[in-house]
Amino acid sequence: MSEQSFSRPGAVDLSGLQQAAPGAGASGISGAYTVDVDEKNFQGLLESSMNAPVLLAFFSSGRSPESLKLADDLQRLSNEFDGRFLLGRVDIDAVPQIAQAMQIPSVPLVALVAQGRPTPLLQSVAPIETLREAITQVLQQLAASGFTGRHQPRSGGVDAETGEEILDPRYAPAQDALERGDIDTAVAEYQKLVDSNPADSEAGAGLAMAKLLERTQGVDLNAARAAAAAAPDDVDAQLMVADLDLLGGHVDDAFNRLIDLVRRTSDAERDAARTHLIGLFDAVGNADPRVQRARRDLASALF
């Protein structure tokens, strides 16, 4: 059974590591600070409000076109405010369970989430100028209380003429370093991004991949495989082959090798295998079905 391909950053755009980042809703507006909310990312979105404000725009394009217009206007404003808030667009027809959990009585409705606490903000449509003023006042009030964090962009936007995703300039130093083969600098640049915003999943994936490239520099594949075959319980040897398998596109082989290692080992060795595997999950991206399957298998191996 053939494996799906796995892209190496530096040789190709890092965006190939994961599914396209959310940000362009049904309106087609590009939004670097917008997330289309679903069950998978909702909890993470709420957690991101611990560092900077989040606005949740609940809408229904079929039942309330004006609520969709409000969500579109807020998406435009999210770009203007450049990370001072992150917008979560919640289509209550697509994810009714979230609307029910948040006890949304009707749409349109906009809620402010700050440090995990949701507060209703708007329950009617307003001109974009009024929205801009209201959001400015809210952000000023939050800043006065010391809540001044900013979100990092979730995507680089889309070129209006070509339709291609524009590379987020924050990632340019790391990408440039990878392209010229300077892996140490790439690791350092991605580490800066992760340190400034631990919720930046793209930077986390880039860091994980850059570290993988760093670990495998100059390693002979055949020699590594021979060493692992000769010592199946040598954790370091197995970790190295898993890294090489991942780089070669054999993602399931890499995951299965380490899951089997978790089953056979205990204590510190088992923890090393588990931690390494989680790092490979980060490199591939948690939305990848192979990662989701391997996470289930890892849980079974651990318990």
C-alpha positions as a LaTeX table, in Angstrom:
\begin{tabular}{lrrr}
\hline
Residue & $x$ (\AA) & $y$ (\AA) & $z$ (\AA) \\
\hline
Met1 & 0.00 & 0.00 & 0.00 \\
Ser2 & 1.54 & 3.27 & $-1.08$ \\
Glu3 & 2.15 & 6.07 & 1.40 \\
Gln4 & 0.88 & 9.60 & 0.96 \\
Ser5 & 3.62 & 12.08 & 0.16 \\
Phe6 & 5.26 & 14.15 & 2.85 \\
Ser7 & 6.76 & 17.52 & 1.97 \\
Arg8 & 10.06 & 18.71 & 3.34 \\
Pro9 & 10.20 & 22.37 & 4.31 \\
Gly10 & 12.88 & 24.33 & 2.51 \\
Ala11 & 12.56 & 22.19 & $-0.60$ \\
Val12 & 8.92 & 23.24 & $-0.85$ \\
Asp13 & 6.61 & 25.66 & 0.94 \\
Leu14 & 5.95 & 24.70 & 4.55 \\
Ser15 & 2.23 & 25.18 & 3.98 \\
Gly16 & 2.23 & 21.72 & 2.42 \\
Leu17 & 2.82 & 20.17 & 5.83 \\
Gln18 & $-0.70$ & 20.80 & 7.02 \\
Gln19 & $-4.13$ & 21.48 & 5.66 \\
Ala20 & $-4.77$ & 25.04 & 4.56 \\
Ala21 & $-5.16$ & 27.37 & 7.49 \\
Pro22 & $-8.65$ & 28.67 & 8.07 \\
Gly23 & $-9.31$ & 32.31 & 7.32 \\
Ala24 & $-11.30$ & 32.70 & 4.11 \\
Gly25 & $-14.94$ & 32.16 & 4.90 \\
Ala26 & $-17.89$ & 31.73 & 2.58 \\
Ser27 & $-17.67$ & 35.43 & 1.73 \\
Gly28 & $-14.27$ & 34.88 & 0.09 \\
Ile29 & $-12.69$ & 37.62 & 2.21 \\
Ser30 & $-9.12$ & 36.86 & 3.15 \\
Gly31 & $-8.51$ & 37.04 & 6.87 \\
Ala32 & $-5.16$ & 36.46 & 8.54 \\
Tyr33 & $-6.83$ & 36.90 & 11.92 \\
Thr34 & $-9.98$ & 34.88 & 11.27 \\
Val35 & $-10.86$ & 31.26 & 12.04 \\
Asp36 & $-13.87$ & 29.36 & 10.72 \\
Val37 & $-14.97$ & 27.61 & 13.91 \\
Asp38 & $-15.71$ & 23.90 & 14.12 \\
Glu39 & $-15.71$ & 21.27 & 16.86 \\
Lys40 & $-12.02$ & 20.55 & 16.38 \\
Asn41 & $-10.67$ & 24.08 & 16.78 \\
Phe42 & $-13.26$ & 25.63 & 19.13 \\
Gln43 & $-11.50$ & 24.72 & 22.37 \\
Gly44 & $-8.16$ & 25.91 & 21.04 \\
Leu45 & $-9.76$ & 29.20 & 20.01 \\
Leu46 & $-11.10$ & 29.72 & 23.52 \\
Glu47 & $-7.69$ & 28.92 & 24.97 \\
Ser48 & $-6.08$ & 31.52 & 22.72 \\
Ser49 & $-8.20$ & 34.15 & 24.50 \\
Met50 & $-5.95$ & 33.73 & 27.53 \\
Asn51 & $-3.33$ & 35.79 & 25.69 \\
Ala52 & $-5.41$ & 38.18 & 23.59 \\
Pro53 & $-9.12$ & 38.91 & 22.95 \\
Val54 & $-11.29$ & 36.71 & 20.74 \\
Leu55 & $-14.55$ & 37.77 & 19.09 \\
Leu56 & $-17.07$ & 35.09 & 18.17 \\
Ala57 & $-19.48$ & 36.07 & 15.38 \\
Phe58 & $-22.48$ & 33.74 & 15.24 \\
Phe59 & $-24.32$ & 33.81 & 11.92 \\
Ser60 & $-26.68$ & 31.93 & 9.61 \\
Ser61 & $-26.44$ & 32.76 & 5.92 \\
Gly62 & $-29.78$ & 31.07 & 5.19 \\
Arg63 & $-31.88$ & 32.39 & 8.05 \\
Ser64 & $-30.21$ & 35.75 & 8.66 \\
Pro65 & $-28.25$ & 37.27 & 5.74 \\
Glu66 & $-27.60$ & 40.37 & 7.85 \\
Ser67 & $-25.72$ & 38.21 & 10.37 \\
Leu68 & $-23.41$ & 37.02 & 7.59 \\
Lys69 & $-22.82$ & 40.65 & 6.58 \\
Leu70 & $-21.87$ & 41.42 & 10.18 \\
Ala71 & $-19.41$ & 38.52 & 10.24 \\
Asp72 & $-17.89$ & 39.75 & 6.97 \\
Asp73 & $-17.47$ & 43.28 & 8.33 \\
Leu74 & $-15.82$ & 41.94 & 11.46 \\
Gln75 & $-13.46$ & 39.90 & 9.30 \\
Arg76 & $-12.39$ & 43.07 & 7.49 \\
Leu77 & $-11.86$ & 44.78 & 10.83 \\
Ser78 & $-9.82$ & 41.86 & 12.16 \\
Asn79 & $-7.27$ & 42.63 & 9.43 \\
Glu80 & $-7.32$ & 46.34 & 10.28 \\
Phe81 & $-6.68$ & 45.71 & 13.97 \\
Asp82 & $-3.68$ & 43.54 & 13.06 \\
Gly83 & $-3.95$ & 40.89 & 15.75 \\
Arg84 & $-5.43$ & 42.92 & 18.58 \\
Phe85 & $-8.31$ & 40.47 & 18.37 \\
Leu86 & $-8.92$ & 37.14 & 16.66 \\
Leu87 & $-12.28$ & 36.56 & 15.00 \\
Gly88 & $-14.03$ & 33.21 & 15.17 \\
Arg89 & $-16.83$ & 32.85 & 12.58 \\
Val90 & $-19.47$ & 30.41 & 13.85 \\
Asp91 & $-21.98$ & 29.20 & 11.27 \\
Ile92 & $-24.77$ & 27.96 & 13.53 \\
Asp93 & $-26.22$ & 25.86 & 10.71 \\
Ala94 & $-22.92$ & 24.01 & 10.22 \\
Val95 & $-22.05$ & 23.67 & 13.93 \\
Pro96 & $-25.34$ & 23.89 & 15.88 \\
Gln97 & $-23.78$ & 22.06 & 18.80 \\
Ile98 & $-21.47$ & 25.02 & 19.48 \\
Ala99 & $-24.37$ & 27.48 & 19.38 \\
Gln100 & $-26.24$ & 25.23 & 21.82 \\
Ala101 & $-23.25$ & 24.95 & 24.14 \\
Met102 & $-22.87$ & 28.73 & 24.16 \\
Gln103 & $-26.66$ & 29.15 & 24.64 \\
Ile104 & $-27.02$ & 31.45 & 21.64 \\
Pro105 & $-30.64$ & 32.70 & 21.57 \\
Ser106 & $-30.58$ & 34.11 & 18.03 \\
Val107 & $-28.37$ & 35.63 & 15.36 \\
Pro108 & $-26.74$ & 37.97 & 14.74 \\
Leu109 & $-24.74$ & 37.78 & 17.94 \\
Val110 & $-21.14$ & 38.71 & 18.70 \\
Ala111 & $-19.45$ & 37.61 & 21.91 \\
Leu112 & $-16.19$ & 38.81 & 23.40 \\
Val113 & $-13.97$ & 36.14 & 24.97 \\
Ala114 & $-11.16$ & 37.43 & 27.18 \\
Gln115 & $-9.07$ & 35.09 & 29.31 \\
Gly116 & $-11.58$ & 32.32 & 28.68 \\
Arg117 & $-14.63$ & 34.30 & 29.82 \\
Pro118 & $-17.33$ & 34.95 & 27.15 \\
Thr119 & $-19.44$ & 38.11 & 27.28 \\
Pro120 & $-22.19$ & 39.16 & 24.83 \\
Leu121 & $-21.04$ & 42.21 & 22.89 \\
Leu122 & $-23.49$ & 42.81 & 20.02 \\
Gln123 & $-26.91$ & 41.41 & 19.19 \\
Ser124 & $-27.76$ & 43.54 & 16.17 \\
Val125 & $-26.23$ & 44.70 & 12.91 \\
Ala126 & $-24.33$ & 47.99 & 12.88 \\
Pro127 & $-22.43$ & 49.96 & 10.22 \\
Ile128 & $-18.77$ & 49.03 & 9.98 \\
Glu129 & $-17.77$ & 52.48 & 11.29 \\
Thr130 & $-19.81$ & 51.88 & 14.43 \\
Leu131 & $-18.29$ & 48.41 & 14.81 \\
Arg132 & $-14.81$ & 49.89 & 14.51 \\
Glu133 & $-15.51$ & 52.45 & 17.24 \\
Ala134 & $-17.09$ & 49.88 & 19.55 \\
Ile135 & $-14.20$ & 47.43 & 19.18 \\
Thr136 & $-11.70$ & 50.22 & 19.75 \\
Gln137 & $-13.41$ & 51.16 & 23.01 \\
Val138 & $-13.50$ & 47.55 & 24.18 \\
Leu139 & $-9.83$ & 47.03 & 23.40 \\
Gln140 & $-8.95$ & 50.26 & 25.21 \\
Gln141 & $-10.82$ & 49.07 & 28.29 \\
Leu142 & $-9.02$ & 45.74 & 28.19 \\
Ala143 & $-5.66$ & 47.46 & 27.73 \\
Ala144 & $-6.38$ & 49.67 & 30.75 \\
Ser145 & $-6.75$ & 46.51 & 32.82 \\
Gly146 & $-3.41$ & 45.22 & 31.53 \\
Phe147 & $-4.76$ & 42.82 & 28.89 \\
Thr148 & $-2.68$ & 43.90 & 25.90 \\
Gly149 & $-1.70$ & 40.68 & 24.07 \\
Arg150 & $-1.82$ & 40.26 & 20.30 \\
His151 & $-2.61$ & 37.26 & 18.14 \\
Gln152 & $-0.22$ & 36.05 & 15.46 \\
Pro153 & $-1.65$ & 35.77 & 11.91 \\
Arg154 & $-3.26$ & 32.42 & 11.14 \\
Ser155 & $-2.47$ & 32.68 & 7.44 \\
Gly156 & $-0.67$ & 34.98 & 5.05 \\
Gly157 & $-3.79$ & 35.86 & 3.07 \\
Val158 & $-4.55$ & 35.19 & $-0.58$ \\
Asp159 & $-3.33$ & 37.04 & $-3.65$ \\
Ala160 & $-6.41$ & 38.59 & $-5.25$ \\
Glu161 & $-5.10$ & 38.05 & $-8.80$ \\
Thr162 & $-3.56$ & 34.58 & $-8.64$ \\
Gly163 & $-5.61$ & 33.07 & $-5.81$ \\
Glu164 & $-2.38$ & 31.70 & $-4.30$ \\
Glu165 & $-1.65$ & 31.94 & $-0.60$ \\
Ile166 & 0.80 & 34.69 & 0.28 \\
Leu167 & 3.63 & 33.58 & 2.54 \\
Asp168 & 3.28 & 35.05 & 5.99 \\
Pro169 & 6.31 & 37.35 & 6.32 \\
Arg170 & 6.92 & 36.13 & 9.87 \\
Tyr171 & 8.00 & 32.79 & 8.46 \\
Ala172 & 10.27 & 34.25 & 5.78 \\
Pro173 & 13.54 & 34.22 & 7.83 \\
Ala174 & 13.05 & 30.52 & 8.69 \\
Gln175 & 12.02 & 29.61 & 5.15 \\
Asp176 & 14.98 & 31.47 & 3.68 \\
Ala177 & 17.32 & 29.70 & 6.09 \\
Leu178 & 15.93 & 26.30 & 5.08 \\
Glu179 & 16.27 & 27.10 & 1.40 \\
Arg180 & 19.95 & 27.91 & 1.80 \\
Gly181 & 20.51 & 24.84 & 4.00 \\
Asp182 & 21.08 & 26.76 & 7.23 \\
Ile183 & 19.01 & 24.50 & 9.46 \\
Asp184 & 20.38 & 25.86 & 12.76 \\
Thr185 & 19.15 & 29.35 & 11.88 \\
Ala186 & 15.78 & 27.96 & 10.80 \\
Val187 & 15.39 & 26.24 & 14.18 \\
Ala188 & 16.28 & 29.47 & 15.98 \\
Glu189 & 13.82 & 31.54 & 13.91 \\
Tyr190 & 10.95 & 29.11 & 14.45 \\
Gln191 & 11.79 & 28.94 & 18.15 \\
Lys192 & 11.41 & 32.72 & 18.39 \\
Leu193 & 7.93 & 32.50 & 16.87 \\
Val194 & 6.86 & 29.67 & 19.19 \\
Asp195 & 8.23 & 31.49 & 22.23 \\
Ser196 & 6.27 & 34.63 & 21.33 \\
Asn197 & 3.05 & 32.70 & 20.67 \\
Pro198 & 2.85 & 29.06 & 21.77 \\
Ala199 & $-0.58$ & 28.80 & 20.08 \\
Asp200 & 0.92 & 29.39 & 16.61 \\
Ser201 & 0.44 & 25.90 & 15.17 \\
Glu202 & 2.22 & 26.71 & 11.89 \\
Ala203 & 5.33 & 27.90 & 13.72 \\
Gly204 & 5.15 & 24.83 & 15.94 \\
Ala205 & 5.00 & 22.55 & 12.92 \\
Gly206 & 7.88 & 24.41 & 11.31 \\
Leu207 & 9.97 & 24.12 & 14.46 \\
Ala208 & 9.27 & 20.40 & 14.75 \\
Met209 & 10.22 & 19.84 & 11.12 \\
Ala210 & 13.35 & 21.99 & 11.32 \\
Lys211 & 14.50 & 20.06 & 14.40 \\
Leu212 & 13.87 & 16.80 & 12.54 \\
Leu213 & 16.10 & 18.02 & 9.70 \\
Glu214 & 18.70 & 19.08 & 12.26 \\
Arg215 & 18.73 & 15.63 & 13.87 \\
Thr216 & 19.14 & 13.80 & 10.57 \\
Gln217 & 21.87 & 15.94 & 9.01 \\
Gly218 & 24.61 & 13.75 & 7.55 \\
Val219 & 22.99 & 10.48 & 8.69 \\
Asp220 & 23.43 & 7.51 & 6.34 \\
Leu221 & 20.05 & 5.88 & 5.81 \\
Asn222 & 21.33 & 2.35 & 5.19 \\
Ala223 & 23.63 & 2.46 & 8.20 \\
Ala224 & 20.84 & 3.77 & 10.40 \\
Arg225 & 18.47 & 1.00 & 9.27 \\
Ala226 & 21.11 & $-1.66$ & 9.86 \\
Ala227 & 21.77 & $-0.35$ & 13.36 \\
Ala228 & 18.06 & $-0.34$ & 14.19 \\
Ala229 & 17.59 & $-3.86$ & 12.85 \\
Ala230 & 20.55 & $-5.13$ & 14.87 \\
Ala231 & 19.30 & $-3.53$ & 18.10 \\
Pro232 & 15.48 & $-3.40$ & 18.10 \\
Asp233 & 15.39 & $-2.21$ & 21.71 \\
Asp234 & 17.93 & 0.59 & 21.17 \\
Val235 & 15.66 & 3.60 & 21.54 \\
Asp236 & 17.99 & 6.10 & 19.88 \\
Ala237 & 18.45 & 3.85 & 16.86 \\
Gln238 & 14.69 & 3.42 & 16.45 \\
Leu239 & 14.04 & 7.15 & 16.83 \\
Met240 & 16.56 & 7.92 & 14.08 \\
Val241 & 14.96 & 5.52 & 11.61 \\
Ala242 & 11.53 & 6.94 & 12.42 \\
Asp243 & 12.86 & 10.40 & 11.58 \\
Leu244 & 14.32 & 9.17 & 8.32 \\
Asp245 & 11.11 & 7.34 & 7.43 \\
Leu246 & 9.14 & 10.52 & 7.96 \\
Leu247 & 11.46 & 12.53 & 5.73 \\
Gly248 & 11.21 & 9.83 & 3.08 \\
Gly249 & 7.42 & 10.05 & 3.03 \\
His250 & 6.81 & 6.81 & 4.97 \\
Val251 & 4.71 & 8.54 & 7.62 \\
Asp252 & 2.74 & 5.51 & 8.81 \\
Asp253 & 5.95 & 3.45 & 9.03 \\
Ala254 & 7.53 & 6.11 & 11.24 \\
Phe255 & 4.52 & 6.29 & 13.52 \\
Asn256 & 4.09 & 2.51 & 13.76 \\
Arg257 & 7.76 & 2.00 & 14.60 \\
Leu258 & 7.52 & 4.32 & 17.57 \\
Ile259 & 4.15 & 3.01 & 18.74 \\
Asp260 & 5.62 & $-0.50$ & 18.76 \\
Leu261 & 8.59 & 0.88 & 20.69 \\
Val262 & 6.25 & 2.38 & 23.28 \\
Arg263 & 4.64 & $-1.04$ & 23.72 \\
Arg264 & 8.00 & $-2.78$ & 24.24 \\
Thr265 & 9.63 & $-0.29$ & 26.60 \\
Ser266 & 8.96 & 1.20 & 30.02 \\
Asp267 & 9.88 & 4.11 & 32.26 \\
Ala268 & 12.35 & 6.63 & 30.77 \\
Glu269 & 12.75 & 4.78 & 27.48 \\
Arg270 & 9.01 & 4.60 & 26.95 \\
Asp271 & 8.64 & 8.29 & 27.75 \\
Ala272 & 11.41 & 9.15 & 25.28 \\
Ala273 & 9.64 & 7.22 & 22.52 \\
Arg274 & 6.29 & 8.80 & 23.34 \\
Thr275 & 7.71 & 12.34 & 23.46 \\
His276 & 9.53 & 11.85 & 20.17 \\
Leu277 & 6.40 & 10.53 & 18.50 \\
Ile278 & 4.39 & 13.56 & 19.63 \\
Gly279 & 7.08 & 15.75 & 18.07 \\
Leu280 & 6.57 & 13.93 & 14.76 \\
Phe281 & 2.82 & 14.50 & 15.09 \\
Asp282 & 3.55 & 18.23 & 15.33 \\
Ala283 & 5.70 & 18.10 & 12.20 \\
Val284 & 2.98 & 16.42 & 10.14 \\
Gly285 & 0.07 & 18.40 & 11.60 \\
Asn286 & $-2.71$ & 17.31 & 13.93 \\
Ala287 & $-5.37$ & 17.63 & 11.21 \\
Asp288 & $-3.70$ & 14.88 & 9.16 \\
Pro289 & $-5.75$ & 11.63 & 9.35 \\
Arg290 & $-2.54$ & 9.63 & 9.79 \\
Val291 & $-1.78$ & 11.60 & 12.94 \\
Gln292 & $-5.30$ & 11.14 & 14.26 \\
Arg293 & $-5.08$ & 7.38 & 13.67 \\
Ala294 & $-1.65$ & 7.17 & 15.28 \\
Arg295 & $-2.83$ & 9.12 & 18.32 \\
Arg296 & $-5.51$ & 6.50 & 18.90 \\
Asp297 & $-2.94$ & 3.73 & 18.52 \\
Leu298 & $-0.58$ & 5.49 & 20.92 \\
Ala299 & $-3.31$ & 5.78 & 23.53 \\
Ser300 & $-3.98$ & 2.06 & 23.18 \\
Ala301 & $-0.26$ & 1.29 & 23.55 \\
Leu302 & 0.01 & 3.42 & 26.68 \\
Phe303 & $-3.11$ & 2.15 & 28.44 \\
\hline
\end{tabular}
